[in-house]
Amino acid sequence: MRGVRVLLVDDNLLSSTRLVSALREQRDEVETASTLEAGKEAASRSRWDILLVNLTSAAFDAPTLIRTIRQDPQLRSLRIWGFCGHRDVTRRGAALAAGCDRVVANSQVMADLPALLRRPP
């Protein structure tokens, strides 16, 4: 079975390091970006199975990134998941309104992202 190809857009070094490590242990391919521009560029440069976005980023506006991806005809079908605190209904709502497919609580993402990615939608 081939690994999942994940583009992680996250400006938080601690969370991105933990997620990258967990994904690579499962032999998933992962690339990171920490800004809006780098995320857009990386998304268009390669074929990803999923774009995973930290919705609490201080460095970029996550809904803008999501909307930009959804407006690009070549990237429109890319699965986009966001993650934030389970009580952060404002960020969750903004991400879903922008076109995010799923928003996962930080605790779920940190606990077992590889298993989450392999579950049917």
N, CA, C and O atoms as a DFTB+ gen file, in Angstrom:
484 C
 N C O
     1  1       0.843      -1.181       0.000
     2  2       0.000       0.000       0.000
     3  2       0.892       1.250       0.000
     4  3       1.825       1.371       0.794
     5  1       0.586       2.141      -0.884
     6  2       1.351       3.386      -0.967
     7  2       0.916       4.300       0.163
     8  3      -0.237       4.275       0.596
     9  1       1.858       5.109       0.635
    10  2       1.542       6.057       1.693
    11  2       0.677       7.196       1.183
    12  3       0.498       7.376      -0.022
    13  1       0.155       7.946       2.109
    14  2      -0.656       9.116       1.800
    15  2       0.286      10.286       1.546
    16  3       1.274      10.464       2.258
    17  1      -0.025      11.079       0.530
    18  2       0.786      12.266       0.210
    19  2       0.105      13.475       0.845
    20  3      -0.987      13.870       0.437
    21  1       0.760      14.056       1.846
    22  2       0.176      15.118       2.660
    23  2       0.970      16.407       2.504
    24  3       2.193      16.422       2.639
    25  1       0.256      17.480       2.220
    26  2       0.842      18.817       2.283
    27  2       0.314      19.456       3.557
    28  3      -0.889      19.682       3.691
    29  1       1.201      19.745       4.484
    30  2       0.848      20.342       5.769
    31  2       1.208      21.818       5.742
    32  3       2.371      22.177       5.559
    33  1       0.206      22.672       5.925
    34  2       0.459      24.114       6.001
    35  2       0.220      24.526       7.452
    36  3      -0.913      24.571       7.929
    37  1       1.318      24.822       8.132
    38  2       1.265      25.069       9.572
    39  2       2.476      25.922       9.952
    40  3       3.610      25.579       9.618
    41  1       2.238      27.019      10.642
    42  2       3.344      27.872      11.068
    43  2       3.816      27.554      12.486
    44  3       4.723      28.211      12.995
    45  1       3.215      26.562      13.122
    46  2       3.583      26.185      14.477
    47  2       4.606      25.050      14.407
    48  3       4.268      23.924      14.043
    49  1       5.846      25.352      14.755
    50  2       6.930      24.384      14.627
    51  2       6.678      23.130      15.459
    52  3       6.979      22.027      15.003
    53  1       6.139      23.269      16.651
    54  2       5.903      22.107      17.503
    55  2       4.882      21.163      16.873
    56  3       5.131      19.963      16.760
    57  1       3.737      21.701      16.463
    58  2       2.710      20.821      15.893
    59  2       3.156      20.239      14.559
    60  3       2.920      19.061      14.291
    61  1       3.794      21.041      13.726
    62  2       4.207      20.511      12.425
    63  2       5.271      19.421      12.585
    64  3       5.250      18.432      11.852
    65  1       6.183      19.585      13.516
    66  2       7.211      18.569      13.747
    67  2       6.581      17.265      14.217
    68  3       6.962      16.193      13.749
    69  1       5.629      17.342      15.127
    70  2       4.954      16.138      15.631
    71  2       4.174      15.439      14.524
    72  3       4.214      14.214      14.407
    73  1       3.465      16.221      13.713
    74  2       2.658      15.630      12.651
    75  2       3.533      15.007      11.561
    76  3       3.248      13.907      11.087
    77  1       4.581      15.698      11.172
    78  2       5.491      15.165      10.156
    79  2       6.103      13.853      10.642
    80  3       6.180      12.884       9.887
    81  1       6.528      13.823      11.874
    82  2       7.130      12.611      12.433
    83  2       6.139      11.437      12.419
    84  3       6.489      10.327      12.017
    85  1       4.915      11.691      12.858
    86  2       3.891      10.635      12.889
    87  2       3.585      10.121      11.480
    88  3       3.427       8.916      11.280
    89  1       3.502      11.019      10.518
    90  2       3.205      10.613       9.146
    91  2       4.356       9.828       8.526
    92  3       4.136       8.819       7.855
    93  1       5.556      10.284       8.748
    94  2       6.708       9.587       8.164
    95  2       6.912       8.205       8.773
    96  3       7.420       7.305       8.105
    97  1       6.523       8.027      10.031
    98  2       6.594       6.692      10.643
    99  2       5.711       5.707       9.890
   100  3       5.999       4.510       9.862
   101  1       4.637       6.203       9.281
   102  2       3.720       5.364       8.510
   103  2       4.112       5.299       7.032
   104  3       3.377       4.753       6.208
   105  1       5.263       5.854       6.713
   106  2       5.787       5.901       5.340
   107  2       4.948       6.791       4.425
   108  3       4.903       6.595       3.211
   109  1       4.290       7.764       5.030
   110  2       3.566       8.751       4.247
   111  2       4.552       9.791       3.737
   112  3       5.582      10.043       4.363
   113  1       4.232      10.386       2.608
   114  2       5.045      11.471       2.073
   115  2       4.449      12.769       2.588
   116  3       3.241      12.984       2.485
   117  1       5.271      13.619       3.132
   118  2       4.768      14.870       3.691
   119  2       5.708      16.009       3.347
   120  3       6.931      15.873       3.399
   121  1       5.113      17.124       2.999
   122  2       5.857      18.360       2.771
   123  2       5.182      19.417       3.621
   124  3       3.970      19.370       3.835
   125  1       5.956      20.365       4.103
   126  2       5.391      21.428       4.929
   127  2       5.575      22.791       4.273
   128  3       6.498      23.020       3.491
   129  1       4.669      23.671       4.621
   130  2       4.750      25.079       4.247
   131  2       4.269      25.864       5.459
   132  3       3.421      25.393       6.216
   133  1       4.811      27.058       5.640
   134  2       4.439      27.822       6.832
   135  2       3.819      29.173       6.518
   136  3       3.521      29.945       7.429
   137  1       3.621      29.464       5.242
   138  2       2.988      30.726       4.853
   139  2       1.932      30.460       3.794
   140  3       1.906      29.391       3.183
   141  1       1.072      31.430       3.582
   142  2       0.025      31.335       2.568
   143  2       0.649      31.120       1.184
   144  3       0.232      30.232       0.441
   145  1       1.627      31.920       0.855
   146  2       2.263      31.838      -0.464
   147  2       2.949      30.493      -0.676
   148  3       2.814      29.879      -1.734
   149  1       3.682      30.040       0.332
   150  2       4.372      28.755       0.219
   151  2       3.372      27.609       0.115
   152  3       3.609      26.642      -0.608
   153  1       2.268      27.710       0.825
   154  2       1.226      26.688       0.744
   155  2       0.596      26.619      -0.633
   156  3       0.402      25.531      -1.173
   157  1       0.270      27.785      -1.213
   158  2      -0.314      27.814      -2.560
   159  2       0.666      27.257      -3.582
   160  3       0.283      26.486      -4.462
   161  1       1.925      27.648      -3.464
   162  2       2.944      27.206      -4.419
   163  2       3.150      25.696      -4.324
   164  3       3.208      25.014      -5.347
   165  1       3.259      25.179      -3.123
   166  2       3.468      23.743      -2.942
   167  2       2.259      22.943      -3.420
   168  3       2.421      21.865      -3.992
   169  1       1.066      23.449      -3.198
   170  2      -0.150      22.754      -3.644
   171  2      -0.181      22.630      -5.160
   172  3      -0.593      21.600      -5.693
   173  1       0.248      23.666      -5.847
   174  2       0.198      23.648      -7.312
   175  2       1.372      22.912      -7.936
   176  3       1.314      22.543      -9.110
   177  1       2.422      22.695      -7.181
   178  2       3.640      22.092      -7.715
   179  2       3.584      20.570      -7.762
   180  3       4.278      19.965      -8.580
   181  1       2.804      19.948      -6.936
   182  2       2.804      18.488      -6.856
   183  2       1.388      17.958      -6.677
   184  3       0.460      18.720      -6.407
   185  1       1.232      16.665      -6.828
   186  2      -0.086      16.024      -6.666
   187  2      -0.193      15.469      -5.244
   188  3       0.547      14.562      -4.865
   189  1      -1.104      16.016      -4.480
   190  2      -1.283      15.633      -3.076
   191  2      -2.588      14.874      -2.899
   192  3      -3.540      15.068      -3.654
   193  1      -2.621      14.004      -1.888
   194  2      -3.866      13.333      -1.524
   195  2      -4.698      14.226      -0.619
   196  3      -5.928      14.187      -0.646
   197  1      -4.012      15.030       0.179
   198  2      -4.716      15.868       1.145
   199  2      -3.881      17.094       1.506
   200  3      -2.655      17.033       1.597
   201  1      -4.570      18.186       1.704
   202  2      -3.973      19.414       2.232
   203  2      -4.463      19.535       3.664
   204  3      -5.669      19.588       3.907
   205  1      -3.546      19.580       4.603
   206  2      -3.867      19.685       6.021
   207  2      -3.447      21.066       6.496
   208  3      -2.278      21.434       6.382
   209  1      -4.396      21.835       7.031
   210  2      -4.161      23.244       7.356
   211  2      -4.407      23.508       8.836
   212  3      -5.448      23.135       9.377
   213  1      -3.444      24.152       9.485
   214  2      -3.628      24.625      10.852
   215  2      -4.503      25.876      10.779
   216  3      -4.069      26.912      10.276
   217  1      -5.712      25.779      11.271
   218  2      -6.666      26.894      11.191
   219  2      -6.369      28.000      12.184
   220  3      -6.977      29.068      12.113
   221  1      -5.444      27.766      13.112
   222  2      -5.124      28.768      14.131
   223  2      -3.843      29.529      13.809
   224  3      -3.280      30.195      14.678
   225  1      -3.396      29.436      12.606
   226  2      -2.135      30.070      12.215
   227  2      -2.157      31.577      12.447
   228  3      -3.153      32.253      12.192
   229  1      -1.038      32.074      12.932
   230  2      -0.861      33.519      13.069
   231  2      -0.200      34.108      11.831
   232  3      -0.251      35.318      11.611
   233  1       0.426      33.242      11.013
   234  2       1.192      33.709       9.865
   235  2       0.377      33.837       8.580
   236  3       0.800      34.524       7.650
   237  1      -0.770      33.194       8.515
   238  2      -1.584      33.253       7.305
   239  2      -3.056      33.073       7.653
   240  3      -3.404      32.566       8.720
   241  1      -3.900      33.494       6.743
   242  2      -5.346      33.366       6.916
   243  2      -5.785      32.055       6.270
   244  3      -5.835      31.950       5.044
   245  1      -6.102      31.063       7.087
   246  2      -6.439      29.732       6.579
   247  2      -7.635      29.739       5.628
   248  3      -7.561      29.091       4.584
   249  1      -8.742      30.442       5.935
   250  2      -9.853      30.449       4.975
   251  2      -9.462      31.015       3.603
   252  3      -9.979      30.568       2.580
   253  1      -8.566      31.981       3.579
   254  2      -8.097      32.517       2.300
   255  2      -7.341      31.449       1.515
   256  3      -7.537      31.312       0.307
   257  1      -6.488      30.699       2.187
   258  2      -5.766      29.609       1.530
   259  2      -6.753      28.589       0.970
   260  3      -6.629      28.163      -0.179
   261  1      -7.720      28.205       1.775
   262  2      -8.708      27.203       1.351
   263  2      -9.500      27.701       0.142
   264  3      -9.678      26.968      -0.830
   265  1      -9.970      28.934       0.203
   266  2     -10.715      29.512      -0.931
   267  2      -9.872      29.568      -2.199
   268  3     -10.362      29.280      -3.291
   269  1      -8.609      29.939      -2.050
   270  2      -7.701      30.021      -3.195
   271  2      -7.542      28.657      -3.856
   272  3      -7.565      28.552      -5.083
   273  1      -7.383      27.631      -3.059
   274  2      -7.247      26.271      -3.589
   275  2      -8.541      25.858      -4.294
   276  3      -8.494      25.277      -5.378
   277  1      -9.681      26.149      -3.695
   278  2     -10.973      25.770      -4.276
   279  2     -11.263      26.501      -5.588
   280  3     -12.010      25.992      -6.423
   281  1     -10.690      27.672      -5.776
   282  2     -10.920      28.446      -6.996
   283  2     -10.010      28.014      -8.144
   284  3     -10.253      28.383      -9.293
   285  1      -8.982      27.250      -7.853
   286  2      -8.054      26.796      -8.884
   287  2      -8.615      25.516      -9.514
   288  3      -8.763      24.512      -8.817
   289  1      -8.929      25.526     -10.810
   290  2      -9.525      24.352     -11.452
   291  2      -8.685      23.080     -11.317
   292  3      -9.243      21.986     -11.243
   293  1      -7.365      23.203     -11.285
   294  2      -6.507      22.026     -11.176
   295  2      -6.434      21.480      -9.749
   296  3      -6.064      20.323      -9.550
   297  1      -6.779      22.293      -8.767
   298  2      -6.678      21.870      -7.366
   299  2      -8.034      21.691      -6.698
   300  3      -8.108      21.246      -5.553
   301  1      -9.087      22.029      -7.393
   302  2     -10.443      22.049      -6.818
   303  2     -10.826      20.740      -6.127
   304  3     -11.540      20.765      -5.125
   305  1     -10.369      19.607      -6.639
   306  2     -10.765      18.318      -6.075
   307  2      -9.875      17.852      -4.918
   308  3     -10.143      16.813      -4.315
   309  1      -8.840      18.595      -4.609
   310  2      -7.941      18.237      -3.511
   311  2      -8.710      18.207      -2.191
   312  3      -9.425      19.154      -1.864
   313  1      -8.563      17.121      -1.438
   314  2      -9.175      17.050      -0.109
   315  2      -8.467      18.042       0.801
   316  3      -7.238      18.091       0.842
   317  1      -9.247      18.828       1.526
   318  2      -8.686      19.806       2.461
   319  2      -9.269      19.548       3.841
   320  3     -10.485      19.556       4.034
   321  1      -8.382      19.322       4.786
   322  2      -8.774      19.183       6.186
   323  2      -8.106      20.295       6.973
   324  3      -6.946      20.632       6.736
   325  1      -8.845      20.854       7.902
   326  2      -8.294      21.826       8.816
   327  2      -8.275      21.250      10.219
   328  3      -8.980      20.284      10.510
   329  1      -7.472      21.839      11.084
   330  2      -7.505      21.428      12.483
   331  2      -7.385      22.652      13.381
   332  3      -6.660      23.603      13.093
   333  1      -8.133      22.585      14.488
   334  2      -8.152      23.654      15.489
   335  2      -8.726      23.079      16.776
   336  3      -9.076      21.901      16.837
   337  1      -8.819      23.912      17.795
   338  2      -9.399      23.472      19.055
   339  2     -10.847      23.037      18.866
   340  3     -11.563      23.610      18.045
   341  1     -11.281      22.036      19.613
   342  2     -12.639      21.503      19.423
   343  2     -13.731      22.516      19.775
   344  3     -14.872      22.361      19.337
   345  1     -13.411      23.523      20.538
   346  2     -14.405      24.550      20.882
   347  2     -14.327      25.794      19.995
   348  3     -15.090      26.741      20.188
   349  1     -13.434      25.798      19.051
   350  2     -13.237      26.973      18.207
   351  2     -14.226      26.967      17.043
   352  3     -13.852      26.724      15.895
   353  1     -15.479      27.235      17.354
   354  2     -16.544      27.161      16.347
   355  2     -16.412      28.243      15.275
   356  3     -16.847      28.043      14.141
   357  1     -15.824      29.373      15.616
   358  2     -15.656      30.450      14.635
   359  2     -14.696      30.024      13.532
   360  3     -15.003      30.162      12.348
   361  1     -13.538      29.510      13.919
   362  2     -12.570      29.053      12.912
   363  2     -13.108      27.855      12.131
   364  3     -12.925      27.763      10.917
   365  1     -13.759      26.956      12.824
   366  2     -14.340      25.778      12.180
   367  2     -15.351      26.210      11.113
   368  3     -15.313      25.726       9.983
   369  1     -16.244      27.115      11.478
   370  2     -17.261      27.597      10.544
   371  2     -16.663      28.325       9.355
   372  3     -17.105      28.133       8.222
   373  1     -15.655      29.162       9.601
   374  2     -15.010      29.904       8.515
   375  2     -14.311      28.954       7.549
   376  3     -14.356      29.159       6.336
   377  1     -13.670      27.924       8.075
   378  2     -12.973      26.960       7.211
   379  2     -13.967      26.171       6.364
   380  3     -13.748      25.977       5.169
   381  1     -15.039      25.724       6.967
   382  2     -16.047      24.975       6.217
   383  2     -16.711      25.850       5.161
   384  3     -16.970      25.394       4.047
   385  1     -16.984      27.088       5.503
   386  2     -17.585      28.015       4.541
   387  2     -16.633      28.297       3.371
   388  3     -17.083      28.550       2.254
   389  1     -15.336      28.253       3.623
   390  2     -14.345      28.505       2.576
   391  2     -14.150      27.299       1.658
   392  3     -13.563      27.423       0.583
   393  1     -14.645      26.127       2.086
   394  2     -14.532      24.935       1.250
   395  2     -13.749      23.796       1.857
   396  3     -13.434      22.827       1.166
   397  1     -13.427      23.890       3.135
   398  2     -12.731      22.812       3.822
   399  2     -13.651      21.587       3.887
   400  3     -14.836      21.717       4.193
   401  1     -13.110      20.407       3.601
   402  2     -13.914      19.187       3.612
   403  2     -14.205      18.687       5.018
   404  3     -15.271      18.130       5.279
   405  1     -13.264      18.886       5.910
   406  2     -13.422      18.367       7.272
   407  2     -12.556      19.187       8.204
   408  3     -11.451      19.596       7.849
   409  1     -13.072      19.425       9.406
   410  2     -12.287      20.078      10.451
   411  2     -12.168      19.084      11.602
   412  3     -13.161      18.555      12.101
   413  1     -10.934      18.850      12.002
   414  2     -10.628      17.878      13.043
   415  2     -10.075      18.612      14.254
   416  3      -9.326      19.579      14.112
   417  1     -10.441      18.156      15.434
   418  2      -9.936      18.763      16.666
   419  2      -8.437      18.506      16.794
   420  3      -7.940      17.452      16.398
   421  1      -7.727      19.485      17.352
   422  2      -6.285      19.343      17.586
   423  2      -5.969      18.028      18.289
   424  3      -5.012      17.342      17.929
   425  1      -6.766      17.679      19.284
   426  2      -6.491      16.468      20.060
   427  2      -6.549      15.224      19.185
   428  3      -5.741      14.314      19.370
   429  1      -7.473      15.156      18.243
   430  2      -7.561      14.016      17.331
   431  2      -6.373      13.968      16.386
   432  3      -5.785      12.911      16.159
   433  1      -6.029      15.122      15.840
   434  2      -4.921      15.195      14.892
   435  2      -3.627      14.778      15.572
   436  3      -2.858      13.992      15.017
   437  1      -3.385      15.290      16.750
   438  2      -2.145      14.978      17.448
   439  2      -2.118      13.535      17.948
   440  3      -1.051      12.927      18.028
   441  1      -3.281      12.987      18.283
   442  2      -3.324      11.635      18.820
   443  2      -3.050      10.576      17.751
   444  3      -2.312       9.623      18.000
   445  1      -3.639      10.736      16.563
   446  2      -3.476       9.676      15.576
   447  2      -3.857      10.109      14.170
   448  3      -4.798       9.572      13.584
   449  1      -3.136      11.069      13.633
   450  2      -3.402      11.528      12.272
   451  2      -3.283      10.417      11.229
   452  3      -4.154      10.323      10.364
   453  1      -2.254       9.575      11.267
   454  2      -2.168       8.530      10.238
   455  2      -3.422       7.650      10.158
   456  3      -3.872       7.318       9.062
   457  1      -3.977       7.278      11.287
   458  2      -5.197       6.452      11.276
   459  2      -6.390       7.258      10.743
   460  3      -7.219       6.714      10.013
   461  1      -6.484       8.515      11.089
   462  2      -7.577       9.353      10.581
   463  2      -7.564       9.432       9.053
   464  3      -8.612       9.380       8.411
   465  1      -6.386       9.554       8.493
   466  2      -6.258       9.687       7.043
   467  2      -6.666       8.410       6.306
   468  3      -7.045       8.462       5.136
   469  1      -6.592       7.302       6.967
   470  2      -6.890       6.039       6.315
   471  2      -8.339       5.588       6.498
   472  3      -8.755       4.598       5.898
   473  1      -9.100       6.291       7.307
   474  2     -10.525       5.962       7.479
   475  2     -11.317       6.445       6.286
   476  3     -10.992       7.482       5.706
   477  1     -12.341       5.719       5.911
   478  2     -13.196       6.205       4.803
   479  2     -13.870       7.513       5.197
   480  3     -14.154       7.737       6.374
   481  1     -14.129       8.389       4.206
   482  2     -14.759       9.692       4.518
   483  2     -16.140       9.552       5.115
   484  3     -16.784      10.555       5.424
